[in-house]
Amino acid sequence: MALNQPLLTLLALDRFPTHRGAASSVQAFFSLSVTTVSGLLSPLVSKSPFSLATVALAINLVGFFLWLLSVKKTEGVAHEVIASE
């Protein structure tokens, strides 16, 4: 994750070129929030490797489905922008 963080930060900032400061703050807040939740959740589920793997899979699936939702919303916006031009 540490290798991806600079790239993800730039991608998040590029979505809002006129509001880079606000986008940076929101991105940092969400990054710290996810890290905090993961840090609190890890000791609770690390009693067995199976429970740790199950929770890791669940978190990844939630992230994947949230990404799918964002892609669908972005596609609709792109079509509207192209149609209005």
Biopython code that builds the backbone (N, CA, C, O; Angstrom):
import numpy as np
from Bio.PDB.StructureBuilder import StructureBuilder

atoms = [
    (1, "MET", "N", (0.823, -1.190, 0.000)),
    (1, "MET", "CA", (0.000, 0.000, 0.000)),
    (1, "MET", "C", (0.869, 1.257, 0.000)),
    (1, "MET", "O", (0.495, 2.267, -0.596)),
    (2, "ALA", "N", (2.004, 1.205, 0.650)),
    (2, "ALA", "CA", (2.854, 2.387, 0.721)),
    (2, "ALA", "C", (3.361, 2.784, -0.663)),
    (2, "ALA", "O", (3.575, 3.969, -0.921)),
    (3, "LEU", "N", (3.554, 1.822, -1.550)),
    (3, "LEU", "CA", (4.000, 2.140, -2.904)),
    (3, "LEU", "C", (2.888, 2.766, -3.734)),
    (3, "LEU", "O", (3.163, 3.559, -4.635)),
    (4, "ASN", "N", (1.647, 2.426, -3.446)),
    (4, "ASN", "CA", (0.510, 2.949, -4.207)),
    (4, "ASN", "C", (0.039, 4.311, -3.729)),
    (4, "ASN", "O", (-0.615, 5.029, -4.485)),
    (5, "GLN", "N", (0.351, 4.683, -2.502)),
    (5, "GLN", "CA", (-0.223, 5.889, -1.914)),
    (5, "GLN", "C", (0.072, 7.166, -2.705)),
    (5, "GLN", "O", (-0.849, 7.957, -2.910)),
    (6, "PRO", "N", (1.302, 7.411, -3.161)),
    (6, "PRO", "CA", (1.515, 8.641, -3.948)),
    (6, "PRO", "C", (0.702, 8.674, -5.240)),
    (6, "PRO", "O", (0.184, 9.724, -5.620)),
    (7, "LEU", "N", (0.589, 7.541, -5.910)),
    (7, "LEU", "CA", (-0.196, 7.482, -7.137)),
    (7, "LEU", "C", (-1.675, 7.719, -6.852)),
    (7, "LEU", "O", (-2.336, 8.462, -7.577)),
    (8, "LEU", "N", (-2.194, 7.095, -5.807)),
    (8, "LEU", "CA", (-3.601, 7.284, -5.453)),
    (8, "LEU", "C", (-3.885, 8.727, -5.054)),
    (8, "LEU", "O", (-4.950, 9.260, -5.364)),
    (9, "THR", "N", (-2.946, 9.352, -4.376)),
    (9, "THR", "CA", (-3.123, 10.756, -3.998)),
    (9, "THR", "C", (-3.196, 11.637, -5.240)),
    (9, "THR", "O", (-4.058, 12.512, -5.328)),
    (10, "LEU", "N", (-2.303, 11.416, -6.197)),
    (10, "LEU", "CA", (-2.339, 12.214, -7.427)),
    (10, "LEU", "C", (-3.618, 11.983, -8.222)),
    (10, "LEU", "O", (-4.178, 12.925, -8.782)),
    (11, "LEU", "N", (-4.082, 10.747, -8.276)),
    (11, "LEU", "CA", (-5.332, 10.469, -8.984)),
    (11, "LEU", "C", (-6.516, 11.161, -8.319)),
    (11, "LEU", "O", (-7.405, 11.672, -9.000)),
    (12, "ALA", "N", (-6.525, 11.175, -6.988)),
    (12, "ALA", "CA", (-7.607, 11.857, -6.272)),
    (12, "ALA", "C", (-7.548, 13.363, -6.499)),
    (12, "ALA", "O", (-8.587, 14.004, -6.657)),
    (13, "LEU", "N", (-6.355, 13.932, -6.517)),
    (13, "LEU", "CA", (-6.226, 15.382, -6.731)),
    (13, "LEU", "C", (-6.573, 15.778, -8.162)),
    (13, "LEU", "O", (-7.103, 16.866, -8.385)),
    (14, "ASP", "N", (-6.285, 14.920, -9.132)),
    (14, "ASP", "CA", (-6.587, 15.238, -10.527)),
    (14, "ASP", "C", (-8.082, 15.298, -10.808)),
    (14, "ASP", "O", (-8.500, 15.928, -11.779)),
    (15, "ARG", "N", (-8.879, 14.664, -9.990)),
    (15, "ARG", "CA", (-10.330, 14.702, -10.194)),
    (15, "ARG", "C", (-10.911, 16.071, -9.858)),
    (15, "ARG", "O", (-11.975, 16.435, -10.359)),
    (16, "PHE", "N", (-10.216, 16.833, -9.012)),
    (16, "PHE", "CA", (-10.699, 18.143, -8.578)),
    (16, "PHE", "C", (-9.585, 19.180, -8.744)),
    (16, "PHE", "O", (-9.022, 19.635, -7.749)),
    (17, "PRO", "N", (-9.259, 19.559, -9.979)),
    (17, "PRO", "CA", (-8.105, 20.434, -10.195)),
    (17, "PRO", "C", (-8.250, 21.822, -9.579)),
    (17, "PRO", "O", (-7.244, 22.435, -9.222)),
    (18, "THR", "N", (-9.467, 22.332, -9.446)),
    (18, "THR", "CA", (-9.637, 23.673, -8.886)),
    (18, "THR", "C", (-9.724, 23.672, -7.363)),
    (18, "THR", "O", (-9.646, 24.726, -6.732)),
    (19, "HIS", "N", (-9.885, 22.490, -6.775)),
    (19, "HIS", "CA", (-10.016, 22.379, -5.318)),
    (19, "HIS", "C", (-9.017, 21.366, -4.777)),
    (19, "HIS", "O", (-9.387, 20.478, -4.009)),
    (20, "ARG", "N", (-7.772, 21.490, -5.168)),
    (20, "ARG", "CA", (-6.756, 20.508, -4.764)),
    (20, "ARG", "C", (-6.538, 20.463, -3.259)),
    (20, "ARG", "O", (-6.315, 19.387, -2.705)),
    (21, "GLY", "N", (-6.597, 21.603, -2.588)),
    (21, "GLY", "CA", (-6.387, 21.626, -1.141)),
    (21, "GLY", "C", (-7.468, 20.857, -0.405)),
    (21, "GLY", "O", (-7.172, 20.064, 0.489)),
    (22, "ALA", "N", (-8.710, 21.086, -0.774)),
    (22, "ALA", "CA", (-9.817, 20.377, -0.138)),
    (22, "ALA", "C", (-9.773, 18.891, -0.471)),
    (22, "ALA", "O", (-10.016, 18.051, 0.395)),
    (23, "ALA", "N", (-9.464, 18.567, -1.722)),
    (23, "ALA", "CA", (-9.372, 17.161, -2.118)),
    (23, "ALA", "C", (-8.264, 16.451, -1.361)),
    (23, "ALA", "O", (-8.418, 15.293, -0.974)),
    (24, "SER", "N", (-7.150, 17.135, -1.148)),
    (24, "SER", "CA", (-6.039, 16.553, -0.402)),
    (24, "SER", "C", (-6.433, 16.296, 1.043)),
    (24, "SER", "O", (-6.091, 15.255, 1.605)),
    (25, "SER", "N", (-7.141, 17.227, 1.642)),
    (25, "SER", "CA", (-7.574, 17.061, 3.033)),
    (25, "SER", "C", (-8.564, 15.906, 3.180)),
    (25, "SER", "O", (-8.460, 15.111, 4.114)),
    (26, "VAL", "N", (-9.513, 15.816, 2.269)),
    (26, "VAL", "CA", (-10.506, 14.739, 2.331)),
    (26, "VAL", "C", (-9.841, 13.388, 2.098)),
    (26, "VAL", "O", (-10.165, 12.411, 2.773)),
    (27, "GLN", "N", (-8.916, 13.327, 1.149)),
    (27, "GLN", "CA", (-8.218, 12.076, 0.865)),
    (27, "GLN", "C", (-7.388, 11.642, 2.066)),
    (27, "GLN", "O", (-7.362, 10.457, 2.397)),
    (28, "ALA", "N", (-6.712, 12.573, 2.721)),
    (28, "ALA", "CA", (-5.915, 12.242, 3.910)),
    (28, "ALA", "C", (-6.809, 11.784, 5.052)),
    (28, "ALA", "O", (-6.457, 10.859, 5.785)),
    (29, "PHE", "N", (-7.970, 12.428, 5.210)),
    (29, "PHE", "CA", (-8.909, 12.026, 6.262)),
    (29, "PHE", "C", (-9.391, 10.599, 6.051)),
    (29, "PHE", "O", (-9.418, 9.810, 6.996)),
    (30, "PHE", "N", (-9.773, 10.257, 4.823)),
    (30, "PHE", "CA", (-10.252, 8.903, 4.558)),
    (30, "PHE", "C", (-9.132, 7.877, 4.705)),
    (30, "PHE", "O", (-9.361, 6.770, 5.192)),
    (31, "SER", "N", (-7.938, 8.240, 4.288)),
    (31, "SER", "CA", (-6.810, 7.330, 4.435)),
    (31, "SER", "C", (-6.522, 7.042, 5.906)),
    (31, "SER", "O", (-6.303, 5.891, 6.284)),
    (32, "LEU", "N", (-6.522, 8.073, 6.727)),
    (32, "LEU", "CA", (-6.292, 7.881, 8.162)),
    (32, "LEU", "C", (-7.448, 7.134, 8.825)),
    (32, "LEU", "O", (-7.235, 6.348, 9.748)),
    (33, "SER", "N", (-8.663, 7.378, 8.356)),
    (33, "SER", "CA", (-9.827, 6.680, 8.922)),
    (33, "SER", "C", (-9.755, 5.184, 8.651)),
    (33, "SER", "O", (-10.008, 4.374, 9.543)),
    (34, "VAL", "N", (-9.410, 4.820, 7.417)),
    (34, "VAL", "CA", (-9.302, 3.401, 7.065)),
    (34, "VAL", "C", (-8.170, 2.746, 7.856)),
    (34, "VAL", "O", (-8.306, 1.609, 8.308)),
    (35, "THR", "N", (-7.065, 3.453, 8.025)),
    (35, "THR", "CA", (-5.951, 2.924, 8.797)),
    (35, "THR", "C", (-6.344, 2.715, 10.253)),
    (35, "THR", "O", (-5.968, 1.711, 10.857)),
    (36, "THR", "N", (-7.091, 3.645, 10.817)),
    (36, "THR", "CA", (-7.542, 3.529, 12.205)),
    (36, "THR", "C", (-8.484, 2.350, 12.378)),
    (36, "THR", "O", (-8.335, 1.568, 13.317)),
    (37, "VAL", "N", (-9.448, 2.216, 11.482)),
    (37, "VAL", "CA", (-10.398, 1.103, 11.573)),
    (37, "VAL", "C", (-9.664, -0.229, 11.426)),
    (37, "VAL", "O", (-9.952, -1.185, 12.146)),
    (38, "SER", "N", (-8.721, -0.287, 10.499)),
    (38, "SER", "CA", (-7.951, -1.524, 10.315)),
    (38, "SER", "C", (-7.119, -1.844, 11.549)),
    (38, "SER", "O", (-7.019, -3.002, 11.954)),
    (39, "GLY", "N", (-6.529, -0.823, 12.140)),
    (39, "GLY", "CA", (-5.722, -1.032, 13.335)),
    (39, "GLY", "C", (-6.538, -1.486, 14.525)),
    (39, "GLY", "O", (-6.058, -2.270, 15.344)),
    (40, "LEU", "N", (-7.767, -1.003, 14.633)),
    (40, "LEU", "CA", (-8.640, -1.434, 15.729)),
    (40, "LEU", "C", (-9.230, -2.815, 15.473)),
    (40, "LEU", "O", (-9.464, -3.577, 16.412)),
    (41, "LEU", "N", (-9.468, -3.134, 14.222)),
    (41, "LEU", "CA", (-10.090, -4.407, 13.869)),
    (41, "LEU", "C", (-9.095, -5.566, 13.892)),
    (41, "LEU", "O", (-9.472, -6.698, 14.197)),
    (42, "SER", "N", (-7.859, -5.300, 13.580)),
    (42, "SER", "CA", (-6.853, -6.353, 13.461)),
    (42, "SER", "C", (-6.669, -7.197, 14.726)),
    (42, "SER", "O", (-6.665, -8.423, 14.621)),
    (43, "PRO", "N", (-6.518, -6.609, 15.907)),
    (43, "PRO", "CA", (-6.345, -7.449, 17.096)),
    (43, "PRO", "C", (-7.565, -8.325, 17.403)),
    (43, "PRO", "O", (-7.443, -9.393, 18.003)),
    (44, "LEU", "N", (-8.730, -7.856, 16.984)),
    (44, "LEU", "CA", (-9.946, -8.625, 17.270)),
    (44, "LEU", "C", (-10.056, -9.881, 16.408)),
    (44, "LEU", "O", (-10.628, -10.882, 16.839)),
    (45, "VAL", "N", (-9.513, -9.831, 15.200)),
    (45, "VAL", "CA", (-9.688, -10.949, 14.272)),
    (45, "VAL", "C", (-8.416, -11.755, 14.053)),
    (45, "VAL", "O", (-8.443, -12.741, 13.317)),
    (46, "SER", "N", (-7.315, -11.370, 14.663)),
    (46, "SER", "CA", (-6.054, -12.072, 14.401)),
    (46, "SER", "C", (-5.809, -13.242, 15.345)),
    (46, "SER", "O", (-4.669, -13.679, 15.504)),
    (47, "LYS", "N", (-6.853, -13.749, 15.964)),
    (47, "LYS", "CA", (-6.698, -14.918, 16.834)),
    (47, "LYS", "C", (-6.448, -16.183, 16.030)),
    (47, "LYS", "O", (-5.776, -17.104, 16.494)),
    (48, "SER", "N", (-6.993, -16.220, 14.823)),
    (48, "SER", "CA", (-6.732, -17.360, 13.947)),
    (48, "SER", "C", (-6.477, -16.841, 12.527)),
    (48, "SER", "O", (-7.039, -15.820, 12.132)),
    (49, "PRO", "N", (-5.653, -17.521, 11.780)),
    (49, "PRO", "CA", (-5.373, -17.079, 10.407)),
    (49, "PRO", "C", (-6.619, -17.068, 9.527)),
    (49, "PRO", "O", (-6.749, -16.229, 8.635)),
    (50, "PHE", "N", (-7.536, -18.005, 9.783)),
    (50, "PHE", "CA", (-8.753, -18.063, 8.972)),
    (50, "PHE", "C", (-9.619, -16.822, 9.173)),
    (50, "PHE", "O", (-10.119, -16.257, 8.200)),
    (51, "SER", "N", (-9.803, -16.392, 10.423)),
    (51, "SER", "CA", (-10.627, -15.207, 10.662)),
    (51, "SER", "C", (-9.957, -13.954, 10.102)),
    (51, "SER", "O", (-10.639, -13.067, 9.588)),
    (52, "LEU", "N", (-8.643, -13.875, 10.196)),
    (52, "LEU", "CA", (-7.925, -12.736, 9.639)),
    (52, "LEU", "C", (-8.070, -12.698, 8.119)),
    (52, "LEU", "O", (-8.290, -11.632, 7.545)),
    (53, "ALA", "N", (-7.948, -13.847, 7.466)),
    (53, "ALA", "CA", (-8.100, -13.917, 6.014)),
    (53, "ALA", "C", (-9.527, -13.603, 5.586)),
    (53, "ALA", "O", (-9.739, -12.948, 4.565)),
    (54, "THR", "N", (-10.505, -14.065, 6.356)),
    (54, "THR", "CA", (-11.912, -13.807, 6.032)),
    (54, "THR", "C", (-12.225, -12.321, 6.108)),
    (54, "THR", "O", (-12.891, -11.778, 5.226)),
    (55, "VAL", "N", (-11.751, -11.665, 7.151)),
    (55, "VAL", "CA", (-12.006, -10.236, 7.291)),
    (55, "VAL", "C", (-11.261, -9.452, 6.206)),
    (55, "VAL", "O", (-11.798, -8.479, 5.676)),
    (56, "ALA", "N", (-10.039, -9.859, 5.870)),
    (56, "ALA", "CA", (-9.296, -9.196, 4.804)),
    (56, "ALA", "C", (-10.038, -9.337, 3.469)),
    (56, "ALA", "O", (-10.110, -8.383, 2.695)),
    (57, "LEU", "N", (-10.580, -10.511, 3.205)),
    (57, "LEU", "CA", (-11.364, -10.717, 1.985)),
    (57, "LEU", "C", (-12.613, -9.847, 1.990)),
    (57, "LEU", "O", (-12.954, -9.251, 0.968)),
    (58, "ALA", "N", (-13.298, -9.766, 3.124)),
    (58, "ALA", "CA", (-14.505, -8.951, 3.213)),
    (58, "ALA", "C", (-14.190, -7.469, 2.970)),
    (58, "ALA", "O", (-14.928, -6.786, 2.261)),
    (59, "ILE", "N", (-13.108, -6.983, 3.550)),
    (59, "ILE", "CA", (-12.728, -5.579, 3.358)),
    (59, "ILE", "C", (-12.386, -5.322, 1.891)),
    (59, "ILE", "O", (-12.765, -4.286, 1.343)),
    (60, "ASN", "N", (-11.682, -6.242, 1.256)),
    (60, "ASN", "CA", (-11.358, -6.081, -0.159)),
    (60, "ASN", "C", (-12.602, -6.115, -1.031)),
    (60, "ASN", "O", (-12.692, -5.366, -2.003)),
    (61, "LEU", "N", (-13.556, -6.964, -0.705)),
    (61, "LEU", "CA", (-14.801, -7.019, -1.478)),
    (61, "LEU", "C", (-15.601, -5.732, -1.333)),
    (61, "LEU", "O", (-16.176, -5.247, -2.307)),
    (62, "VAL", "N", (-15.643, -5.180, -0.133)),
    (62, "VAL", "CA", (-16.334, -3.898, 0.066)),
    (62, "VAL", "C", (-15.670, -2.818, -0.775)),
    (62, "VAL", "O", (-16.355, -2.031, -1.429)),
    (63, "GLY", "N", (-14.347, -2.773, -0.763)),
    (63, "GLY", "CA", (-13.632, -1.799, -1.573)),
    (63, "GLY", "C", (-13.887, -1.982, -3.057)),
    (63, "GLY", "O", (-14.037, -1.003, -3.789)),
    (64, "PHE", "N", (-13.938, -3.227, -3.508)),
    (64, "PHE", "CA", (-14.197, -3.515, -4.920)),
    (64, "PHE", "C", (-15.587, -3.046, -5.328)),
    (64, "PHE", "O", (-15.749, -2.440, -6.387)),
    (65, "PHE", "N", (-16.588, -3.319, -4.502)),
    (65, "PHE", "CA", (-17.947, -2.912, -4.850)),
    (65, "PHE", "C", (-18.115, -1.394, -4.790)),
    (65, "PHE", "O", (-18.871, -0.829, -5.580)),
    (66, "LEU", "N", (-17.429, -0.735, -3.876)),
    (66, "LEU", "CA", (-17.460, 0.725, -3.858)),
    (66, "LEU", "C", (-16.804, 1.289, -5.114)),
    (66, "LEU", "O", (-17.270, 2.284, -5.670)),
    (67, "TRP", "N", (-15.727, 0.654, -5.558)),
    (67, "TRP", "CA", (-15.078, 1.083, -6.794)),
    (67, "TRP", "C", (-16.018, 0.903, -7.982)),
    (67, "TRP", "O", (-16.098, 1.778, -8.844)),
    (68, "LEU", "N", (-16.741, -0.241, -8.035)),
    (68, "LEU", "CA", (-17.697, -0.462, -9.121)),
    (68, "LEU", "C", (-18.775, 0.614, -9.139)),
    (68, "LEU", "O", (-19.156, 1.098, -10.205)),
    (69, "LEU", "N", (-19.264, 0.990, -7.960)),
    (69, "LEU", "CA", (-20.275, 2.046, -7.889)),
    (69, "LEU", "C", (-19.723, 3.374, -8.406)),
    (69, "LEU", "O", (-20.416, 4.106, -9.113)),
    (70, "SER", "N", (-18.489, 3.677, -8.057)),
    (70, "SER", "CA", (-17.912, 4.944, -8.519)),
    (70, "SER", "C", (-17.695, 4.935, -10.021)),
    (70, "SER", "O", (-17.859, 5.968, -10.671)),
    (71, "VAL", "N", (-17.328, 3.788, -10.588)),
    (71, "VAL", "CA", (-17.144, 3.701, -12.039)),
    (71, "VAL", "C", (-18.478, 3.917, -12.752)),
    (71, "VAL", "O", (-18.529, 4.607, -13.769)),
    (72, "LYS", "N", (-19.550, 3.336, -12.230)),
    (72, "LYS", "CA", (-20.862, 3.513, -12.860)),
    (72, "LYS", "C", (-21.298, 4.974, -12.807)),
    (72, "LYS", "O", (-21.844, 5.492, -13.781)),
    (73, "LYS", "N", (-21.061, 5.641, -11.678)),
    (73, "LYS", "CA", (-21.429, 7.051, -11.573)),
    (73, "LYS", "C", (-20.587, 7.906, -12.507)),
    (73, "LYS", "O", (-21.098, 8.851, -13.109)),
    (74, "THR", "N", (-19.313, 7.589, -12.635)),
    (74, "THR", "CA", (-18.421, 8.351, -13.497)),
    (74, "THR", "C", (-18.795, 8.166, -14.968)),
    (74, "THR", "O", (-18.725, 9.121, -15.741)),
    (75, "GLU", "N", (-19.189, 6.962, -15.366)),
    (75, "GLU", "CA", (-19.578, 6.724, -16.758)),
    (75, "GLU", "C", (-20.792, 7.561, -17.130)),
    (75, "GLU", "O", (-20.845, 8.117, -18.227)),
    (76, "GLY", "N", (-21.766, 7.657, -16.235)),
    (76, "GLY", "CA", (-22.952, 8.464, -16.513)),
    (76, "GLY", "C", (-22.607, 9.929, -16.689)),
    (76, "GLY", "O", (-23.156, 10.598, -17.565)),
    (77, "VAL", "N", (-21.707, 10.431, -15.868)),
    (77, "VAL", "CA", (-21.298, 11.827, -15.962)),
    (77, "VAL", "C", (-20.541, 12.066, -17.262)),
    (77, "VAL", "O", (-20.741, 13.093, -17.911)),
    (78, "ALA", "N", (-19.674, 11.134, -17.650)),
    (78, "ALA", "CA", (-18.904, 11.291, -18.881)),
    (78, "ALA", "C", (-19.838, 11.328, -20.093)),
    (78, "ALA", "O", (-19.622, 12.116, -21.014)),
    (79, "HIS", "N", (-20.865, 10.491, -20.100)),
    (79, "HIS", "CA", (-21.798, 10.500, -21.217)),
    (79, "HIS", "C", (-22.566, 11.814, -21.294)),
    (79, "HIS", "O", (-22.828, 12.317, -22.387)),
    (80, "GLU", "N", (-22.931, 12.380, -20.129)),
    (80, "GLU", "CA", (-23.648, 13.643, -20.130)),
    (80, "GLU", "C", (-22.775, 14.778, -20.637)),
    (80, "GLU", "O", (-23.255, 15.650, -21.361)),
    (81, "VAL", "N", (-21.497, 14.781, -20.265)),
    (81, "VAL", "CA", (-20.589, 15.833, -20.712)),
    (81, "VAL", "C", (-20.377, 15.737, -22.213)),
    (81, "VAL", "O", (-20.397, 16.755, -22.904)),
    (82, "ILE", "N", (-20.174, 14.527, -22.729)),
    (82, "ILE", "CA", (-19.967, 14.348, -24.159)),
    (82, "ILE", "C", (-21.228, 14.730, -24.950)),
    (82, "ILE", "O", (-21.132, 15.335, -26.018)),
    (83, "ALA", "N", (-22.400, 14.378, -24.427)),
    (83, "ALA", "CA", (-23.643, 14.685, -25.118)),
    (83, "ALA", "C", (-23.907, 16.183, -25.144)),
    (83, "ALA", "O", (-24.482, 16.689, -26.107)),
    (84, "SER", "N", (-23.497, 16.902, -24.098)),
    (84, "SER", "CA", (-23.757, 18.339, -24.071)),
    (84, "SER", "C", (-22.816, 19.109, -24.982)),
    (84, "SER", "O", (-23.112, 20.249, -25.342)),
    (85, "GLU", "N", (-21.691, 18.516, -25.365)),
    (85, "GLU", "CA", (-20.745, 19.190, -26.272)),
    (85, "GLU", "C", (-21.236, 19.011, -27.663)),
    (85, "GLU", "O", (-20.607, 19.490, -28.606)),
]
sb = StructureBuilder()
sb.init_structure("model")
sb.init_model(0)
sb.init_chain("A")
sb.init_seg("    ")
for serial, (resi, resn, name, xyz) in enumerate(atoms, 1):
    if name == "N":
        sb.init_residue(resn, " ", resi, " ")
    sb.init_atom(name, np.array(xyz, "f"), 0.0, 1.0, " ", f" {name:<3s}", serial, name[0])
structure = sb.get_structure()
